[in-house]
């Protein structure tokens, strides 16, 4: 599926600043200018919303979450926005330099899909975070890359910028480790471009579908982990 713009031409020009996700594992992330979000609606209703992950000392630590990190990767992703369903293999933090293709300003979620490990690259620098419970948007959880399954924070989750809390890099990593456990099912709304092993844009996007991580995606009450840059308002 091609990415369909939902904003004006200005949104297109701002996209490069909004992402900076370096799906290939290199480069620094950027922070976009503020803009309102609209878009197509969904059918799921959230059961609760709220900010989470303030600071760097919440919940369980991330020790050991990269122990099983892979050094070779698959080629499941085709270009476009979609939802990756699989099993979480490792949470590779910015400090997990022992892992292949670690990233110095993103966390890499390694997810097993179809017998191979894929990389889902999450910006953790200059972000604010929130979590909310809602039904899984799109088809039922099933291992694979579901091209065309897209998410909008406002329309699908009733999630707005004031529900987010600004965090440090360490706080964002702790936020992920608080909610995610290697070996568990996971869904990730993301965008794949020119690298079949990696996808990114796992945050609010001003002109395109949003990205998010879903813990317990096969349950009745999945938990969405959402991200925005500090100066985004929606």
Secondary structure, DSSP 4 states (H G I P E B T S, - for coil): -PPPP-S-HHHHHHHHHH----TTS-S----PPP--------S--EEEEEE---SS--SS--TTTTTT--SS------SEEEEEEEEEEEEE-TT-TTSTT--SSEEEEEEEETTEEEEEEEE-SSEEEEEEEEPPSSSPP-SEEEET--B-HHHHH---GGG-EE--HHHHHHHHHHH--TTSEEEEEEEE-S-TTEEB--S--SSS-B-EEEESTTSSS-EEEEEEETT---
